[in-house]
């Protein structure tokens, strides 16, 4: 099979590895011998161009996730409402290092129903997705600059709260949600089960709701809410491959691993990897994605491999092996 035009494999690493980073020989050799390193202020926009059809406009993160999970819904502004766990300190509040939580479908439904009973006259709704995701939809525009909670785990939240025209209203809503959740029955059950309490719902991915998603020419894999929307469309009869650790104690629908011989995964694609080197799942991730991508690069099935983390991206072509004199260094240092 001939490669697609400018076929690119885009691997995004999202895991927070600050606690105990581990070395990865293949990843570090690729980074050391890359053709170029460039900044990427918005990695989702950077990755979307890899799979977008010509002329397709990128939808907002929350809009795409909401549409893929719930279909077209009435409303104006959409946010992903991610459950998070805070750590209170003397003068600030920190998002726990493992503070992005997952809810079961029943927990999400209970929170959505109770939220709507309290906020039903405020023009704000909470919707529960099929596998525990939550979305906040407003009847009026609420433009705001928001931050992905995955990228601020372990940090103080003060400088990452919403900004922009609707920021005061959005911050007030998030504070009200914190008080509502403080002794919520869902939290009492979680605490009894030794699960972390939901301190707040982090509202992010602000976007205008959409009635459809743009066509894409490539494929997507992983558990990012934006790219999962497009991965699900590739083959709605199959679960999307999820290269990250999954909490099966609370998961309702655990996506299965993909067949590595699947021809639909050739050519241009985006993979969002939430497993850090050294984790129990890393060996499978390395062979499934890094080794396979290097083989595809060598065979000409793809023309570029792009490795992204934090605010930086490394571009690798088939010439990377020629730069054998470049000494690898710890992969996390490359993305600092």
C-alpha positions, 0 to 999 in steps of 0.5 A, a space after each residue: 500500500 502506498 503511503 498517504 500524502 506526507 504520511 505522518 505518525 504523531 505520538 503525543 506523550 501526556 503522562 506526568 512523569 515528574 515523580 519517578 521518570 525512567 529512561 527509555 533507550 529507543 525514545 531517547 535515541 529518536 529524540 537525540 537523532 531527530 531532524 528538528 525540534 520545534 515549539 508547539 503552543 497548542 499540541 492538539 491543533 498541531 496534531 489535528 493537521 496530520 489527520 484533517 481533510 483538506 480545508 477542514 476546520 478544527 472544532 473546539 476540544 469540548 465540542 468534539 468530545 461532547 458530540 462524539 459522546 452525546 450527539 448534537 445537543 442544544 446549547 451554546 458553549 460546551 466544556 469538559 467537566 473533568 473530576 479532579 482531586 485537590 490538595 489544600 496547602 497553607 496558602 494555595 490549592 494544588 491539583 494532586 499529582 494523580 488528581 485527574 479522576 475517572 468516574 463510573 457511568 453510574 457516578 456520572 449519571 448521579 452527579 448530572 441528575 443532581 446538578 440539573 435539579 439544582 442549576 435547572 433555572 441557571 441556563 447550565 446543564 451537566 451531561 453524562 457521557 456513555 462511559 463516565 465523562 461529564 460535560 457542562 453546556 450553557 444556554 448563553 455564550 461563555 468565552 473563556 481561556 481554559 487549561 487541560 487538567 492533565 497538564 497541570 497535575 501536581 501544580 498550584 491551580 491559581 495561575 491555571 484558572 479560567 481567563 477571558 470575558 466569561 472567566 468571573 462567571 466560570 470561576 464562580 460556577 467552579 467554586 459553587 460546584 466545589 461546595 456542592 461536592 463537599 459532602 455529596 453522596 457520590 463522594 461519601 461512597 467513594 471515600 468508603 471505597 477508599 477512592 479519592 474524593 471528587 474535589 471539583 469539576 475542572 471546566 475546560 476545552 471551551 467551545 461552541 457546540 457543534 452539530 457535526 464533526 469535520 471529515 478526517 483523512 487519517 486515524 486516531 488512537 488513545 484516550 484524549 477526549 478530542 482525538 478519541 472523538 475522531 478515533 471512534 468515528 473510524 470504526 464505530 463497531 470497535 472500541 478505540 485503542 487506548 495506550 494508557 493505564 486503565 483503572 478497571 476497578 471503576 471502568 465501565 467499558 475498557 477499550 481493547 488493544 488494536 490488532 497491530 496488523 490492522 491496515 486502517 492504522 497505516 499512513 497518517 495518524 495520531 496516537 495519544 499515549 498516557 503511559 510513561 516509560 518505566 510503567 508496567 504497560 510501557 513495554 507494550 507501548 514501546 513495541 506497539 507504537 515506537 518500534 512499529 513507527 520506526 519500522 514504518 519509517 524505514 519501510 517508507 509507509 510513513 514519511 515522518 514521525 513526530 514526537 510531542 510532549 509538554 510544549 515541544 515536538 521532535 521531527 524524525 525522518 528516515 535519516 535519523 539513523 545516520 546521526 549515530 554520533 549524537 548522544 542520547 540524554 534522559 527523554 524528559 530533559 528534551 522536553 523541558 
